[in-house]
Amino acid sequence: MKKILINFAHPAKRRSKINAALRDAIADLDGVTVNDLYSQYPDFHIDVQREQCLCENHDVIVFQHPFYWYSTPAILKEWQDLVLEHGWAYGSAGKALEGKLVFQALTAGGDASTYQPQGFNEFTIAELTSPYRATAKLCNMHWLPPFAVMGVHRELADEKVQANAEDYRRLMMAIRDDRFDVSQAAQSPLLNHQLDNLIRRP
Ligand SMILES: Cc1cc2nc3c(=O)[nH]c(=O)nc-3n(C[C@H](O)[C@H](O)[C@H](O)COP(=O)(O)O)c2cc1C
């Protein structure tokens, strides 16, 4: 069984609809640890040793967050700057993250059509999240494309929230239980693009 760490970053949880629902859908799963960064570090004083220990004790690292300014909430940048130390995460002696799976679970106000060369936002989600991909490569991790819930600007229908929360739970269970086709998933634009094709039955 794989152990999954969710580094959860939402600065205004009480106003969150979709991230709260995604998180609630997986929080009770065996093998899944939710690490709520804004609750843990309201002053941004990140405990590097605690964070490195958590990473070392899990096989899969997920960064779950709303898409803010085509990127992440600020604490995730601080987390990267402090936790991904030379000699631990990268460099000739930095092997702590080697071989671990990593991906983002993000929610974006803009819908999928806006994240196209001809769309309102011009750049694709793959382009905008490429720093995470480059970081994964530097740290010798197995990068996967994001699980992305798009078009959450307008009042998000409860059915859509529920369907995405169920997909997120199915994804986590499949990864945890080694029923997820990682190499096919790596070729997919988004992890939740054709989830049924990526998950093997128990
Ligand atoms: C500070 C801020 C910046 C945002 N930047 C973007 C953005 O760059 N692209 C986008 O599609 N949505 C953007 N949004 C919309 C959020 O992604 C959206 O509100 C969030 O995913 C909803 O998730 P929640 O219900 O968990 O809060 C932004 C929202 C805020 C508050």
The ligand as a MOL file (V3000), in Angstrom:
LIG
                    3D

  0  0  0     0  0            999 V3000
M  V30 BEGIN CTAB
M  V30 COUNTS 31 33 0 0 0
M  V30 BEGIN ATOM
M  V30 1 C -6.2120 35.6420 -4.9690 0
M  V30 2 C -6.9350 34.8430 -6.0140 0
M  V30 3 C -6.3310 34.6100 -7.2320 0
M  V30 4 C -6.9590 33.8090 -8.1950 0
M  V30 5 N -6.3220 33.5700 -9.3710 0
M  V30 6 C -6.9140 32.7700 -10.2940 0
M  V30 7 C -6.2250 32.4740 -11.5060 0
M  V30 8 O -5.1180 32.9200 -11.7660 0
M  V30 9 N -6.8610 31.6600 -12.3980 0
M  V30 10 C -8.0980 31.1320 -12.1540 0
M  V30 11 O -8.6040 30.3920 -13.0010 0
M  V30 12 N -8.7590 31.3880 -10.9930 0
M  V30 13 C -8.2020 32.1920 -10.0610 0
M  V30 14 N -8.8300 32.4430 -8.8750 0
M  V30 15 C -10.1060 31.7460 -8.5800 0
M  V30 16 C -9.8240 30.5420 -7.6500 0
M  V30 17 O -8.9900 29.5890 -8.2900 0
M  V30 18 C -11.1330 29.8940 -7.2020 0
M  V30 19 O -11.8500 30.8330 -6.4620 0
M  V30 20 C -10.8690 28.6630 -6.3460 0
M  V30 21 O -10.2870 27.6310 -7.1200 0
M  V30 22 C -12.1560 28.1460 -5.7310 0
M  V30 23 O -11.8260 27.1150 -4.8140 0
M  V30 24 P -12.4670 27.0720 -3.3450 0
M  V30 25 O -13.9640 26.9120 -3.4800 0
M  V30 26 O -11.8430 25.8990 -2.6760 0
M  V30 27 O -12.0910 28.3710 -2.6740 0
M  V30 28 C -8.2410 33.2660 -7.9250 0
M  V30 29 C -8.8740 33.5490 -6.6920 0
M  V30 30 C -8.2350 34.3270 -5.7580 0
M  V30 31 C -8.9260 34.6050 -4.4400 0
M  V30 END ATOM
M  V30 BEGIN BOND
M  V30 1 1 1 2
M  V30 2 1 2 3
M  V30 3 2 2 30
M  V30 4 2 3 4
M  V30 5 1 4 5
M  V30 6 1 4 28
M  V30 7 2 5 6
M  V30 8 1 6 7
M  V30 9 1 6 13
M  V30 10 2 7 8
M  V30 11 1 7 9
M  V30 12 1 9 10
M  V30 13 2 10 11
M  V30 14 1 10 12
M  V30 15 2 12 13
M  V30 16 1 13 14
M  V30 17 1 14 15
M  V30 18 1 14 28
M  V30 19 1 15 16
M  V30 20 1 16 17
M  V30 21 1 16 18
M  V30 22 1 18 19
M  V30 23 1 18 20
M  V30 24 1 20 21
M  V30 25 1 20 22
M  V30 26 1 22 23
M  V30 27 1 23 24
M  V30 28 2 24 25
M  V30 29 1 24 26
M  V30 30 1 24 27
M  V30 31 2 28 29
M  V30 32 1 29 30
M  V30 33 1 30 31
M  V30 END BOND
M  V30 END CTAB
M  END
